[in-house]
Amino acid sequence: MANIYAMHRFPTGFSGSKTACVMLFSVFSAALGFMNNSEKSTVTEFVLLGFPGGQEMQIFLFSLFFGVYIFTMMGNGTIVCAVRWDQRLHTPMYILLGNFAFLGIWYITSTVPSMLANILSETKTISFAGCFLQFYFFTSLGTTETYLLCVMAYDRYLAICRPLHYPTIVTLQLCYILMFLCWVFGFLSYSVSTVQLSQLSFCGPNIIDHFVCDIDPLMSLSCAPAPNTEIVFYILSSLIILLTLLYILGSYTLLLIAVLKVPSAAGRQKAFSTCGSHLTVVCLFFGALLAMYFSPTSDNPAELQKIITLFYSVVTPFLNPLIYSLRNKEMKAALKKVLRIEGA
């Protein structure tokens, strides 16, 4: 199967960058323990097949993902700058939004740069430590996003359902504490599971039919069954996804009841406009997660898994700046101000 993808090779010319990346990965892997100590393991690197197609298709995919990555970085970066520089946006809601945009930058960076390098690579290989580092950051940043979406839902619930108590409850100090906890618990949630996964025996083959190191292809390559590791991972994933989703849906159910009681149509419209962007992002992100993790693996062929993973890891961060900027007047005004400053 690897020969199909090896028929169309591209000159890389990235030997210096590859050496630097290997050194960086070795430092992180030593710190986090993502080094395989199993005596039965013979695999030192994996082959990420990525997306199928000939040379023209690969060039098209590279151009497409490169454009998406640049736009996502610029869009989310502009939101971060707008929240940072515009004093009118120094409120909990916009600080959370700025942090969410900052998270989007790192989330898409955990997959797209390596995907672009893989498209141009001749060997399409990734080191053992690099694969598990990517898996760790990819899952940790995604988990952080679920927690942050919960905090944003909590903020909107209090702003609409408890407007008189909102300024005293949601202070800037509480906002920063909640954001800090989201990042900390996001990166702690899968740390033990990832180390356990990296300690499994990998004797070959080492070909991953995906564009990112993910749990299913890695478990399928293990030469020794490890049902406990897989069960723990999926129970943890299911609890995180279901509990955060139920919390968000519960918050918005109470919020919707409160909004429908507002007598004026203008008041209802304003309330819906402030929550519509967040709810849209929730539907896109959790919809893809549910399709990925709550359907049987046998029903998700490799190509479908790639598309679903691509949706919540690349498409959602790409759409977030558009969703939030187009539906929010204050954010649009701040973005125009930032763009005028940058263009001056």
Disulfide bonds with the S-S distance in Angstrom:
Cys131-Cys213 2.00
Cys203-Cys223 2.24
